[in-house]
């Protein structure tokens, strides 16, 4: 692909979104399904809705709020959810302040979504069937080399966790997606055990979310439900602590500025013609808030 064909002016957030969309395309997922997954990863409100549902803090069939005001009403009516997500920090009137741990979501995602999906679909459609996987991965590697997000370096564990957590939650971690994640670990200098531990942890967290919803909907006595939720909280807190440890950069991780692969591609996107603004550091680590908030949740049921 020539330099002129790649000059879209995307910033780092958009390039990362394009990488994930290519990842969703590896196993020939339906286009509408891919867009649904992409929005759950990068749209701030849809990411929050997915996260709350996954943790069992919101019923799966409960219609999600559709605006800032609707979300504020929802959170005011569910104070335990608010406390769990932001650790008691009162939010402002913007989606960016309802931060999800390690979230990739960014403001104005909707403004660039169609350009990302349309462009990637057009490029992928040109690949020969017998070279499709290799060509898609090559495009992902080019996008990763063409930004400063630390995709294969200092932020590699964060990106790997988002690949794994969302894929497990969406039931799509299989086939060529798993093959790509092994490729990711190899380039990022991560041990394969990191991927396996992340998958195991994601499965456990999602299982607890389902059990929490089942407990709330059960006909058990109030005291029994509280006991069940308390047990789930203890298990979940240990898992969140495990995630924190998995995301920490280890001494043997590759932390060089360049990806450790034979192919290093020359950057060619126009960094000066950004289509979307960065979130600006609004995302926060709220695992400590989750610890306190889950205790409050059981006490108030």
DABELBEL-V539002 format. One record per helix or strand. SS is the DSSP state (helix for helix, strand for strand). FROM is the first residue (numbers start at 1). LEN is the number of residues. If there is no record, write none. Layout:
BEGIN
SS&FROM&LEN ; SS&FROM&LEN
END
This chain:
BEGIN
helix&3&4 ; helix&12&14 ; helix&31&12 ; helix&44&11 ; helix&68&10 ; helix&79&8 ; helix&95&3 ; helix&109&17 ; helix&129&17 ; helix&156&15 ; helix&175&14 ; helix&192&26 ; helix&222&26 ; helix&287&14
END
